[in-house]
Amino acid sequence: MLRSIKEMEGATIGASDGIIGRVTDLYFDDEAWVIRYLIVDASEGHLDRSVLISPISIGRPNWPEKIFPVSLTRKQVSGSPDIDTDKPVSRQQEMGYLGYYAYGSYWGGGGLWGASPYPDQLQAGLVRGESHTDPTAGKQSQGIGEQRHDDSHLRSCNAVGRYYVHASDGDLGHVAGFLIEDESWAVRYLIVNTSNWWLGHEVLIAPRWIDHVDWAECMVSVGLTREVIKGSPHYDSATPLDRAQEAEIHTHYGRTDYWPREPRRAKPEDRP
């Protein structure tokens, strides 16, 4: 199911032994367009800093009460690497973070999360047959990362939520939010507010349709004309977006959809 980023802001992160804090921002990977970390103000959990929480550790959210349970203790989180979330997070810092929790690395493997479309497959004990007490888990994660460059590809959803959007023939509007797939944590759509041109009109643009993002100039460029975008199905944030509506949007733009290429996630009753 698709969830608005606004449904995640302010959500409570609950550890196995109490509250860690509340979500203040989310970092997405600007290459794969997947949420990699939640930024959590942990002052409510008696820490004087913000911490990173990976979707790898998040269980089934309680959406009505906006509670995200995580398979961590508050002590684990308090001992996690101190990362300044007001500055770009480097790959080296990510390696330290993943190594601390004995998680597999998400880069490489061909999927959104390593070889899998889902983050929980990178938990300790599920990655390459590792156990929770495997002393080499962190080293394995670091070894993979050392073969990669140290450039950061993590972007703040709060920051990008203020970017302008430019169509192929002129200004279009600005980013007003994101729609996130709640199992894979993939960013499926940018919500674009076009009120400067068409009063009260919001449309959806998939990251795959973006030609270029100028991070320095805070500009998203889309290879679609304003007239084509104006004629697209309107987005109503008060109504959950279903698959039929998604198909209508893709058909309007003449673009292929994303869901046939992703395997159906096995439900607990389907697993041996």
C-alpha positions in Angstrom: 0.0 0.0 0.0 1.1 3.6 -0.7 1.5 5.9 2.3 2.1 9.7 2.3 5.2 10.9 3.9 2.9 13.0 6.1 1.6 9.8 7.7 5.2 9.0 8.8 6.2 12.4 10.2 5.7 12.5 13.9 5.3 8.8 14.2 6.4 7.1 17.4 9.3 4.7 17.2 8.8 2.0 19.8 11.6 -0.3 20.9 11.0 -3.6 22.6 11.5 -1.9 26.0 10.0 1.5 25.5 9.8 4.6 23.3 12.8 5.7 21.3 11.4 9.0 19.9 9.5 10.5 17.0 10.2 10.7 13.3 11.2 14.2 12.2 12.5 13.5 8.7 13.4 10.6 6.3 16.4 10.1 4.1 16.0 8.6 0.7 18.6 7.2 -1.7 18.7 9.5 -4.8 19.9 6.7 -7.0 17.2 4.0 -6.2 14.6 6.4 -4.7 14.1 4.3 -1.6 13.8 5.5 2.0 17.0 4.3 3.7 16.6 5.9 7.2 14.2 7.6 9.5 15.5 10.5 11.4 14.3 10.2 15.0 14.3 12.8 17.7 15.3 10.5 20.6 14.9 13.1 23.4 11.6 11.5 24.4 13.6 8.3 24.8 16.1 10.1 27.1 18.8 10.7 24.5 20.1 14.2 23.8 20.4 13.6 20.0 18.7 12.4 16.9 19.3 8.9 15.7 19.0 7.0 12.5 16.5 4.1 12.3 16.6 1.9 9.3 13.5 0.2 7.8 15.5 -3.0 8.2 14.5 -3.0 11.9 10.9 -1.8 11.5 8.1 -4.3 11.9 4.5 -3.9 11.0 3.5 -0.3 11.7 0.3 0.6 13.6 -0.9 3.2 11.1 -4.0 4.4 13.0 -1.9 5.2 16.1 1.3 6.1 14.1 3.5 3.7 15.9 6.5 2.0 14.3 7.8 -1.0 16.3 11.4 -1.8 15.9 13.4 -5.0 16.8 15.8 -3.0 18.9 16.2 -2.0 22.6 16.7 1.5 23.8 20.2 0.5 25.0 21.1 -0.7 21.5 20.0 2.6 20.0 21.8 4.7 22.7 25.0 2.9 21.8 24.6 3.4 18.1 27.2 5.5 16.2 26.7 9.2 16.8 25.9 10.7 13.3 25.2 14.4 12.8 21.9 14.2 10.9 22.2 17.9 10.0 25.1 17.0 7.7 25.4 14.6 4.7 25.7 11.0 5.9 28.7 9.4 4.1 29.0 5.8 3.0 31.7 5.3 5.6 29.2 6.4 8.4 26.6 4.0 6.9 29.1 1.1 7.1 29.7 1.9 10.7 26.0 2.0 11.4 25.2 -1.2 9.5 28.1 -2.9 11.1 27.0 -1.9 14.6 23.6 -3.6 14.1 25.1 -6.5 12.1 22.9 -5.6 9.1 23.7 -6.5 5.5 24.4 -3.6 3.2 21.6 -2.5 0.8 23.9 -1.5 -2.1 24.6 -4.1 -4.7 22.7 -7.3 -5.3 20.2 -6.0 -8.0 17.3 -5.4 -5.6 16.0 -2.4 -3.7 17.6 -3.9 -0.6 20.6 -6.0 -1.6 19.2 -9.0 -3.5 15.7 -8.5 -2.0 12.9 -6.0 -2.6 12.3 -5.8 1.1 14.5 -4.4 3.9 13.8 -7.0 6.6 15.9 -9.5 4.6 19.0 -7.6 5.7 18.4 -8.2 9.3 21.1 -10.1 11.3 20.4 -13.8 11.0 18.9 -13.5 7.5 21.9 -12.2 5.6 23.9 -14.9 4.0 22.9 -17.3 6.8 24.5 -15.1 9.5 23.5 -15.6 13.1 22.8 -12.9 15.6 26.1 -13.7 17.4 28.2 -13.9 14.3 31.3 -11.9 15.1 32.1 -11.4 11.4 28.8 -9.8 10.5 30.0 -6.2 10.8 33.2 -7.0 9.0 31.3 -8.5 6.1 29.2 -5.4 5.8 32.2 -3.1 5.9 34.1 -5.2 3.3 31.3 -4.7 0.8 31.2 -1.0 1.5 34.9 -0.5 1.2 34.7 -1.3 -2.5 32.3 1.6 -3.1 32.9 5.3 -3.2 32.3 7.4 -0.2 29.9 9.9 -1.8 26.6 10.4 -0.1 23.4 9.7 -2.1 21.1 10.3 0.8 18.6 13.2 0.6 16.2 14.8 3.1 12.6 14.4 2.3 11.9 17.7 4.2 14.5 19.5 2.0 13.3 18.1 -1.3 9.7 18.8 -0.3 10.5 22.5 -1.1 12.0 21.9 -4.5 10.5 23.5 -7.6 9.3 21.3 -10.5 10.0 22.2 -14.1 8.2 20.7 -17.1 9.8 20.4 -20.5 8.1 23.7 -21.5 8.1 25.8 -18.4 7.6 25.9 -14.6 5.1 23.5 -13.2 4.9 23.9 -9.4 6.7 22.4 -6.4 7.1 19.2 -4.6 4.4 18.9 -1.9 5.2 15.4 -0.6 5.9 11.7 -1.5 4.1 8.5 -1.7 6.0 5.6 -0.2 5.3 1.9 -0.7 4.9 0.6 2.9 6.7 -2.8 2.5 9.6 -2.0 0.2 9.9 1.7 1.4 10.3 2.7 -2.3 9.4 6.3 -3.2 6.8 5.6 -5.9 5.6 9.1 -6.6 6.3 12.8 -5.9 3.2 14.8 -5.1 3.4 18.0 -7.2 1.4 21.0 -6.3 0.5 23.0 -9.4 -1.6 25.7 -7.7 0.5 28.4 -9.3 -1.0 27.3 -12.6 -4.1 25.3 -11.8 -5.9 26.2 -8.6 -6.1 23.2 -6.2 -4.5 20.8 -8.6 -2.1 18.1 -7.3 -0.6 15.5 -9.6 1.7 12.5 -9.2 5.1 12.1 -10.9 7.1 8.9 -10.6 10.8 9.2 -10.0 11.4 7.2 -13.2 9.9 10.0 -15.2 12.3 12.6 -13.8 14.9 13.7 -16.3 17.2 15.5 -13.9 17.4 16.8 -10.4 19.6 19.9 -9.8 20.4 19.4 -6.1 22.2 22.7 -5.9 19.4 24.7 -7.5 16.6 22.7 -5.7 15.0 21.9 -9.1 13.3 18.8 -10.4 13.1 18.6 -14.2 10.5 16.3 -15.8 10.4 15.4 -19.5 6.7 16.0 -19.8 4.8 19.1 -21.1 2.6 21.2 -18.8 -0.4 20.4 -20.9 0.1 16.7 -20.7 0.6 16.9 -16.9 -2.5 19.2 -16.6 -4.6 16.5 -18.3 -3.4 13.7 -15.9 -5.7 12.3 -13.2 -5.9 14.6 -10.2 -4.5 13.4 -6.9 -6.7 13.6 -3.9 -4.7 13.2 -0.7 -8.0 12.4 1.2 -8.5 9.2 -0.8 -6.0 6.3 -0.7 -4.5 5.6 -4.1 -5.5 2.2 -5.4 -3.9 0.1 -8.2 -6.6 1.0 -10.7 -5.9 4.7 -10.2 -2.1 4.0 -10.6 -2.8 2.2 -13.8 -4.8 5.1 -15.1 -1.9 7.5 -14.4 0.6 5.3 -16.1 -1.7 4.9 -19.1 -2.2 8.6 -19.4 1.6 9.2 -19.6 2.2 6.1 -21.8 4.6 4.7 -19.3 5.0 1.1 -18.1 4.0 0.3 -14.6 6.3 -1.0 -11.9 4.3 -3.7 -10.1 4.5 -6.7 -12.6 8.3 -6.8 -12.2 8.2 -7.2 -8.5 7.5 -10.6 -6.9 4.5 -11.0 -4.6 5.7 -11.0 -1.0 5.0 -14.3 0.6 2.6 -14.1 3.5 3.3 -16.0 6.8 0.8 -18.7 5.9 2.5 -19.2 2.5 5.9 -19.9 4.0 7.1 -23.4 4.8 
